[in-house]
């Protein structure tokens, strides 16, 4: 009966078809809201990190991956040991993330990505969250350096 009614009014049938296509398209566009409202370990960890980090840090989530962009201010541009100081700064920033985060949430994060920006050098690093969470238990510098060499992949780009 409903089909007969629609067959007698083809404009109404086309309108309903177009409206249903519009609703399906709008539902796909609203999918980004659904993704943002999904709770992940990264979002839980991010809420705690944002409260305690300095303003030079920009921390955000990429799915279940934690990304941080950091502007390095304390190192001079013409320093001869720029690369060493940037790597030391990278290790310190990874330690900061591990100490300010909840270890159980940090272990559930897939990847932790850091980008340190300096006017002369950019250092990119990536590691798994479970390895960054283990940094909090290490006390000696030699153990920390060994752990970072084994678990962190680093790429530096001269500007």
Secondary structure, 3 states (H helix, E strand, C coil): CHHHHHHHCHHHHHHHHHHHHHHHHHHHHCHHHHHHHCCCHHHHHHHHHHHHCCCCEEEEEECCEEEEEEECCCCCCCCCCHHHHHHHHHHHHHHHHHHHCCHHHHHHCCEEEEEEECCCEEEEEEEEHHHHHHHHHCCCHHHHHHHHHHHCEEEEEEC
